[in-house]
Amino acid sequence: MNKIKLNFTLVEVAIAIGILALGIGTVMGIIGAAKQRMSRAESQWKCQHALTQAAEYLMLAPPDTMVPRTIFEYPEFNLTTSYSVPESLPENVPANLTGWRLAALHINLTGKDGRLADSIVIDRMLQGGN
């Protein structure tokens, strides 16, 4: 009986290694892109969380209050706040009603480099002429 050799040729091995390398390269590219998206999402979440935490504190605090660092524990961010007259109020709405007025609270979150990271505007009732 003749024995049949079942060895692979050098070309078959080279093709198999090429296909394997292509598969590994594709998986590594997908993993790299996913890590980048995850890092960007984490940065956006941290920014939004810091802004929300500041807004929650400022909605309960008196006007012109600064958020203490014990509550706002984000050393990489700075907060600036200001009040203005709310936009798009109907003309017949009084500016002051029984000692209360509506004001727009602007909260800006900036990085240490001074660039605006995020901002929010919240309409808020203020007592008196503040």
N, C-alpha and C positions, 0 to 999 in steps of 0.2 A: 504494500500500500504506500501511496505517495502521501507524505505529510505536507499539509498546506501551512505556509508561514503566515501568521497574522500580525506581522510587524507593521508599524506605521512608517510612511516615507517621510523624508525631511520636509517636503512641501506641505504635507498634511499637518505636521506638527507646527510649522510656521503659521499656517492659516488659523489653526486652533488658538495659538498664542495671540495672534492679531485680533481675533474675535473677542478673546478674553480681555485683552488690553482695552479694546474699544468699549466693552461693557463696564469695566472698572472706571474708565475715564468718564463715561456718561454718569455713572452713579456718583462719582466724586464731584462733578459739576452740579448735579442736582442738590447734593448735600451742601456745597458751598453757597449756592443761591438761597437755600432754605435758611442757612445760618445768617446770611445778610438780611433777609426779610425779618427774621426773628429779632435781630439786633435793632433794626429800624422800628419794629412794632414795640419793643421794650422801651426804646427812647420816647416814642410817642405816648405810650401809656404813662411813663414816669412824668412827662410834661403835663399831661391831662390830669393826672392824680394830684400833682402839686398845685395846679391851678384850682381844681375843685376843692381841695383842702383849704386853700386860702379863701375862696369864695364862701365856704360854709362858715368859717370863723368871722369874716367881715360882715356877713349878713346878720350876725347876732351881736356884733360889737358896735359901740357908738361910732359916729362918723369920725374920720381922720385918725383912726386907730391903726397902728402898725401891727402886723402879725408877728408875735414873738417867735424867736428861733426855737424855743422849746416845743412849739406846736408845728412850725414850718421847718422841718428838719431836712432841708435840701440846700446844702452849701453851694451847689453848683448853679443855683438860681437866685435871682433878686426879684422882688415884687415892687411895683409902683401902683398906686391907686389914685383915682381922682373922681370927682363928681361933676356931673353936668346936667343940663335940662334934658329930659327925655325927648327923643325925636318922635315925630308923627303923632303928637297928641292932637285931638280935635280942638278947634279954636275956642269952642265954648266951655272947655274944661278949665276951671280956675287953677292958678298956679299954687295957691295956698288954700287949704280947706280946713277950718277949725284947728289950726295949729299944726297941721300935717301937710307935707308936700311930697310929690313924687320926684325922685331924682334917679339919674342913671349912674350906677357905680361902674367905673372902668377899672379893670384889674389887668395889668400887663405883667407877664412873666418873661424876664430877660435872662440870658445866660451871663456868665462872668465876662464874656467878650463884649457885652452890651447889645448883642443882637436879640431882637424880639423872638422868643420861642413860641409863645401862645398868648392869647388875650381873650377876655370875655367881658361882656357888658350885661349888667343885671339891673333891672328897674327895682327901686327900693323906696319904701316910705320912710321919710325922715321927720322927726318932730321938731317944731320950731322953725326958725329962719336959717338953719344951717345950710 
